[in-house]
Amino acid sequence: MVITQIQLTEEQYLQLKQLALKRRCSLANLVREGVEKVIHEAGEPCLDEARRNALSMVGKYHSGKKDASTQHDQYLNESYKP
């Protein structure tokens, strides 16, 4: 993680602090959530979301091949042959 410094209004700080207590999380975590929302709304790819999406695919499909984890490159090359 990168450490950075930001300035909040007193009202923003107090509201975030209350919300953090209510959610039982850190103020920094709330700020990170807010940053992710701004990035997402701007249409930029969110790495955490991409990771979650990729991990959600694990185990959903079966090739029937017992050695797919070690021979994946070979199978991929074969699938792209004309």
N, C-alpha and C positions, 0 to 999 in steps of 0.2 A: 504494500500500500504506500501511497504517497501522503506525506503530511503537508497540509496547507492551512493557511489562515484565512478566515472570512470575517466580514463584519455584518452583524445583524442589528436590526433595531431592537430596542429593549423589549418591545411588545412581541416581536418574532421570537426572540430568545425565550421569553416566559411561556409563550404558547407551545413552542417546541419542547421545552423542559417538562411542561405538564403532560403533553402527549407521550413523551418518552416514559414518564412515570406510569402513565395509564397502560401503555403497551408493554411495560417492563423491558425496555430496550434502551440503548444509548441515544443521546442526541446526535452523535456522529452517524449512527445507523439511519436515523430519520433523514439527515441531510443527504446521505448516499442514496436513499430511496427517492428523494426529491430530484436529485441529479439524474438518476436513471429515467424518471418520468419525463424530464425535460428533453433528454436525448431521444427517448422513444417518440415523443410527440413531434420532434424535429425530423423524424424519419430516418434517423441514424441507426445503424445496427447496434443492438445492445449485446455485448459479449456474454453477460450472465444469462440472458434469455436464449441466446444461440446455444450455449452450453446445456441449459436445461432441455431445450428442444432435442438436441443430439442425444443426450442421455435418456430421454423418454423413449427413444427408438430402440434402445438396447433390449435384446431378447424378444422383440415383437415378430421378427421374421426368421424363418428357418430355411436354410438352403438344402438340407438333407446331406450335406457334406460333413464328414467327421473331422476333416483337417482344414476347414475354412479359416481358422484362426492363424494357421501357419502358412497356408498356401493361397492366401487372399490375393496376392499380386498375380499369381498365375491365373486364377479364376477371373480376375478383372480383365487381364489381357485377352483371355479367350472370349469374354463377352463383348469386347470391342472389335474383334476381328470381323471383317466384312463377310 
